[in-house]
């Protein structure tokens, strides 16, 4: 193959190889003209172009030649409508496939259920082949080119993706790119002494370098996986294992690793995947003397992968799973030279934490300060907003934010962990501690949304008023997730308020990791009854109907398009949060009472909204004079009538 080291020669090389001269070939060249410079400049920041460009172009051509005509049509449609994922009608659902529908065939039968809920984006939690036994919920991938055998085959994946597309649903899968299972073929070859594959990992003969790194590295799972390195006798060395000892970190400073992942991405794209969730993306670059998270190279690598996809399969987008501090997360949607060139979506961890925090403290001042930071994100990106996911909640309260409202960050984090495990007097939450930080005593929390919101405890009390309050509390939180802008991600089972599930304690593989407490199997009897309206005003019936109402209100409101940031307005009364969407398509003011008592909000706080107004949630119109009284946990989405 000819040697290509810059954009011009790469372009000429591609043109010489694309001999069909059909529309698909011409489109690819057009896209290379548009995005090639992003690819080449980012690669050049990390690798020598002479080492990476030749093999990468080979990967590009291989996957281009096998891309299905239907997916090429999808590419064209999305080039014409690049904001498809930012639109108000994009509503997400996240589930473990086995817990939701047993396998991919079962999923086909559940598509109508998802459509009825208004879902147009589906994230199936890890389905690629993982190591047997303990596998971190599938995040220890043993083979990127096969599915877990009980879930289906790669052909089933292709079929399912097309079925979802026909149903108006985009498919998201995880791309675990910080580590592989120690059973992955690369790790096996490294163990057998193959130097090429040993260089795919970080392996050290003794503790000298690991100890120097450890001096500044945090621990992700201090309770059940302490330390960041694991001795492996076959390797005769210490291998980097940020997460569990069976998850080996791959070495992204090796250009061959980059090309391997480009090929894995090409293969998933060609199976119809629409979005890749870049798992633990913050960790992929290591630097001595730092915490080895969010290093500048992470963003160059993401830009290179993103540009590669824009050229090969522009219908595919990236979602960054960067659970990092509020000051760092913006970089994952692109800052400075990477603005608009990295991930399209990123989780809004801060919003999630602030919702739970405000509900616990019945005070929204911290939320106002913390969310005030997030201005000026690239207009082509969107948040993934959520209340719960499959992971624990880390109480990511920024110390300087806390001090602005006169509280201690540490004190508030301790309060939240106490509150959500029910230790705090008066709390009805039923979470459990997940990992304790030995030096600070701070803890993270596991638990399902309904159990954290207090529904489980209220139900046991048998007090209807308490039950109703807890249901309203949960829905107030979910209303913020749906109203903020960005893709709201409904976590499986939350639509019927599933409680904590303690059955994981019976499984040897799961018992040590209590994140399984909030990964219950879907209760289909309840879900089907709820969807058919057979549950009336019961807990599940009410939650389901109100979530569906949130989804349909959202779909009507163009002003929730993610290209525009939500402004958080100041409220006078403690516990009231006001979100403003000042969009040309319509002005929307959302009011949330996060307190367990009545609150008043005046029209001056509502951007002088007064006179005839419509509440988009109920579609009722009414006269707004001086202001309005909000019942505990009441939500209003208001526009001029
Ligand atoms: C991500 C996943 C989490 C997993 C970790 C390691 O944070 O969400 O479940 O344990 O990555 O892969």
Boltz pocket constraint, residues with backbone or C-beta under 6 A from the ligand:
constraints:
  - pocket:
      binder: B
      contacts: [[A, 136], [A, 137], [A, 139], [A, 140], [A, 176], [A, 243], [A, 279], [A, 280], [A, 321], [A, 390], [A, 391]]
      max_distance: 6.0
